[in-house]
Amino acid sequence: MKYVVKERLFAVGDDYWIEDGDGEKAFLVDGKVLRLRDTFELQDPQGNVVAVIKEKVLTVRDAMRIENADGDTVATVRKKLFTPFRDKYHVELEAGGELEIHGDLIDKEYTIESDGDKVAEISRKWFRIRDTFGVEIEDGADVPLLLAVAVCVDRMVEHND
């Protein structure tokens, strides 16, 4: 399934919609303003929270935590400590396992893999609009989790530039 992320520059609270392949609003990324750390809610079109993304503070390396609607941690996204040739991130899943994120993160051309298998591809090359990128998620994969991971990586890369 393909999703389109259309970021709005200078939007109050960093709110923006993620649309499905048919151009329908699928998820709202609701940035919470006036917080000590970056916090976002991923909401369905009815306004139900499906994930909460929070920046972890006081860590040695950049990290963001993804929680479910009940406040339980589902995953933690971190930048790898030593990557000599390019930035790499990984996702520690609370249920066990990891996701690897690699590619050109600044230009939004990267893949997310689980055990060497691609579960999602993020690409700006499908679009001519500067602040738009696509997220193609493999069938059977956890859509809200992978979209939340893409939001985390986007924010973390933005902060490192």
RODO-2510 file (C-alpha; in nm, 4 decimals, decimal comma):
residues 161
     n   res          X          Y          Z
     1     m     0,0000     0,0000     0,0000
     2     k     0,1322     0,3439    -0,0887
     3     y     0,0963     0,6514     0,1286
     4     v     0,1786     1,0145     0,0502
     5     v     0,3205     1,2397     0,3191
     6     k     0,2639     1,6082     0,2471
     7     e     0,4516     1,8149     0,4990
     8     r     0,3492     2,1746     0,5510
     9     l     0,6333     2,4146     0,6070
    10     f     0,5981     2,6382     0,9116
    11     a     0,2673     2,4822     1,0155
    12     v     0,1633     2,5583     1,3699
    13     g     0,2369     2,2462     1,5697
    14     d     0,3759     2,0644     1,2641
    15     d     0,0398     1,9117     1,1685
    16     y     0,0143     1,7364     0,8322
    17     w    -0,1863     1,4634     0,6610
    18     i    -0,0717     1,1296     0,5273
    19     e    -0,2908     1,0253     0,2353
    20     d    -0,3492     0,6780     0,0962
    21     g    -0,2840     0,5843    -0,2660
    22     d    -0,6298     0,7102    -0,3655
    23     g    -0,5665     1,0583    -0,2244
    24     e    -0,7903     1,0035     0,0797
    25     k    -0,6788     1,1296     0,4205
    26     a    -0,5524     0,8234     0,6082
    27     f    -0,3621     0,9604     0,9098
    28     l    -0,3029     1,2997     1,0693
    29     v     0,0374     1,3733     1,2190
    30     d    -0,0576     1,6105     1,5005
    31     g     0,2440     1,7948     1,6405
    32     k     0,1998     1,9038     2,0000
    33     v     0,3243     2,2569     2,0597
    34     l     0,4729     2,4028     2,3749
    35     r     0,6249     2,0756     2,4931
    36     l     0,9769     2,0285     2,6267
    37     r     1,0368     1,7521     2,3745
    38     d     0,9038     1,6769     2,0279
    39     t     0,5713     1,4974     2,0588
    40     f     0,3414     1,3852     1,7778
    41     e     0,0180     1,1924     1,7670
    42     l    -0,0645     0,9735     1,4694
    43     q    -0,4435     0,9822     1,4374
    44     d    -0,6862     0,8091     1,2038
    45     p    -0,9334     1,0288     1,0064
    46     q    -1,1861     1,0050     1,2910
    47     g    -0,9366     1,1554     1,5365
    48     n    -0,8542     0,8303     1,7194
    49     v    -0,4910     0,8152     1,8352
    50     v    -0,3158     0,5105     1,6882
    51     a     0,0394     0,6013     1,7966
    52     v     0,2225     0,8639     2,0003
    53     i     0,5770     0,9625     1,9053
    54     k     0,7987     1,1200     2,1700
    55     e     1,1551     1,2413     2,1586
    56     k     1,3663     1,0806     2,4279
    57     v     1,5592     1,3390     2,6264
    58     l     1,8943     1,3006     2,7998
    59     t     2,0193     1,0175     2,5804
    60     v     2,3710     0,9625     2,4443
    61     r     2,2387     0,9364     2,0884
    62     d     1,9247     1,0594     1,9204
    63     a     1,6199     0,8491     1,9994
    64     m     1,2426     0,8671     1,9694
    65     r     0,9883     0,6391     2,1331
    66     i     0,6677     0,5145     1,9683
    67     e     0,3809     0,4334     2,2027
    68     n     0,0393     0,2850     2,1398
    69     a    -0,2813     0,4701     2,2327
    70     d    -0,2611     0,3257     2,5871
    71     g     0,0838     0,4758     2,6475
    72     d     0,2755     0,1486     2,6229
    73     t     0,6075     0,1658     2,4370
    74     v     0,5924    -0,0257     2,1085
    75     a     0,9287     0,0686     1,9574
    76     t     1,2328     0,2925     1,9982
    77     v     1,4041     0,4491     1,6965
    78     r     1,7760     0,5258     1,7384
    79     k     2,0645     0,6426     1,5287
    80     k     2,3368     0,3790     1,5180
    81     l     2,6523     0,4779     1,7040
    82     f     2,9113     0,3911     1,4406
    83     t     2,8347     0,3978     1,0704
    84     p     3,1417     0,5030     0,8709
    85     f     2,9853     0,5710     0,5321
    86     r     2,6282     0,6874     0,5924
    87     d     2,3660     0,7429     0,8559
    88     k     2,1850     0,4335     0,9700
    89     y     1,9026     0,4004     1,2135
    90     h     1,7468     0,0995     1,3757
    91     v     1,4210     0,0314     1,5519
    92     e     1,4078    -0,1823     1,8646
    93     l     1,0659    -0,3465     1,8880
    94     e     0,9357    -0,4021     2,2399
    95     a     0,7793    -0,7316     2,1296
    96     g     1,1262    -0,8445     2,0180
    97     g     1,3218    -0,7984     1,7009
    98     e     1,4608    -0,5033     1,5129
    99     l     1,4052    -0,3043     1,1982
   100     e     1,7031    -0,1671     1,0036
   101     i     1,6768     0,1661     0,8235
   102     h     1,9310     0,2545     0,5570
   103     g     1,9750     0,4599     0,2436
   104     d     1,9869     0,8319     0,1738
   105     l     1,7941     0,9660     0,4717
   106     i     1,8460     1,3344     0,3944
   107     d     1,6955     1,3030     0,0461
   108     k     1,4272     1,0632     0,1756
   109     e     1,5355     0,7621    -0,0311
   110     y     1,5617     0,4721     0,2122
   111     t     1,4256     0,1320     0,3049
   112     i     1,3077    -0,0273     0,6267
   113     e     1,3945    -0,3947     0,6612
   114     s     1,3045    -0,6731     0,9010
   115     d     1,5421    -0,9704     0,9022
   116     g     1,6774    -0,8613     0,5631
   117     d     1,3320    -0,8357     0,4018
   118     k     1,2024    -0,4980     0,2874
   119     v     0,8875    -0,3976     0,4767
   120     a     0,8717    -0,0362     0,3583
   121     e     1,0339     0,1987     0,1106
   122     i     1,0402     0,5749     0,1532
   123     s     1,1006     0,7849    -0,1569
   124     r     1,0766     1,1423    -0,2705
   125     k     1,1568     1,0501    -0,6327
   126     w     0,7910     0,9656    -0,7036
   127     f     0,6941     1,3328    -0,6567
   128     r     0,7865     1,6698    -0,7984
   129     i     0,6643     1,8627    -0,4952
   130     r     0,9540     1,9410    -0,2604
   131     d     0,7977     1,8583     0,0746
   132     t     0,6191     1,5434    -0,0334
   133     f     0,7432     1,1879    -0,0096
   134     g     0,5944     0,8443    -0,0523
   135     v     0,5883     0,5486     0,1827
   136     e     0,5234     0,2113     0,0219
   137     i     0,4422    -0,0530     0,2818
   138     e     0,4450    -0,4243     0,2067
   139     d     0,1231    -0,6235     0,2509
   140     g     0,0751    -0,7569     0,6022
   141     a     0,3092    -0,5057     0,7638
   142     d     0,2045    -0,2834     1,0570
   143     v     0,1025     0,0357     0,8734
   144     p     0,0722     0,2738     1,1733
   145     l     0,4054     0,1539     1,3158
   146     l     0,5924     0,1976     0,9872
   147     l     0,4396     0,5404     0,9246
   148     a     0,5375     0,6406     1,2796
   149     v     0,8930     0,5164     1,2110
   150     a     0,9053     0,7282     0,8934
   151     v     0,7899     1,0336     1,0924
   152     c     1,0600     0,9657     1,3561
   153     v     1,3390     0,9302     1,1014
   154     d     1,2242     1,2422     0,9177
   155     r     1,2269     1,4456     1,2402
   156     m     1,5589     1,3068     1,3634
   157     v     1,7330     1,3726     1,0306
   158     e     1,5850     1,7240     1,0245
   159     h     1,7289     1,7949     1,3703
   160     n     2,0747     1,6647     1,2702
   161     d     2,1053     1,8859     0,9611
***
